Amino acid sequence: MFEYFYHEILRRTIVSFGSLFNDISIQHKNNSDAVVSTMKVPLAYGPTQKFLARLEQAPNLNQPVQMSLPRMSFEFTGLNYDTSRKVTSTQTFLSAVSADKTQPRKSYMPVPYNMSFELSIMTKLNDDMLQIIEQIIPYFQPAYTMSVDLIETIGEKRDIPVVLEGISMQDDYEGDYSTRRALIYTLRFTAKTYLFGPISDVSKDIIQKVSVGYIAGDRTNTPTREVTYSVEPTATKSYTENVVTNLSKDLTNTSKILEVNNSSGIAVGSIIVIDDENIKVVGKSDNKLTVERGLSATTSSAHVSGAEVKLIITADANLIEFGDDFGSSGSF
């Protein structure tokens, strides 16, 4: 039942959450209301108690001054299943590997989980705290949506709502004048993420050919005739970039006759591609081709002289990428 897999979804969500607060800064002004200093507020991962212990027990710590304030820290504090976002657990979906779209992958629907976070803000001055708070909370009404690349291998990218659940305040100033003050605000968030199970390769399960048999007669009599109709996928573009010739004259969007520089490499019944239009050759006389326009749901459009004429060959059908449109060839 269990097999090793690791998509780094929790780690990616934690990193994405922390990146929301990377660019918080504060300003100090003089009596003339001119800015005398601008400071970017440092952000680190870890519990608030860790920073308070350092502030109280090891103020020097190999530097001439104590730990500077303001400072922010965030921590992943809990993980809970979210029943309100539950979907059918046995339902699957297909995706393609981002590096090679010819290898489809199958995965069960993701499991919804809520990740709890705490963002702690520590300052010495109340005005510093108010500046930081006002740069954060207007974006949460009460949720802010961040885009997270959950699984790179299948290109699974989802919008994760981050909900601000509440804010608590603490003034850690107790004692005499030698005790350093620490004003602490704690913001509690919930990120509504998804966890995926193992991803399976289903390349071998792709249907390459479908055959349907028709039998004349009924169940009580011996059938008098049997017909089998087979369908195979065909490419609608030249993956091999097989350019066989060029147009020798402009082609309008309604013309059924096209002229090429050299038609020796094009047989009657062939499918050619000019720009994004699929065209079937139904007749041939020297370098003039009689054609059917706009095959495979492509649009019949005008083409200029010199445009490349590409021939779709058997190898192109084997190079159809997962998710691409394709046609079909039927035979009895």
Disulfide bonds with the S-S distance in Angstrom:
none
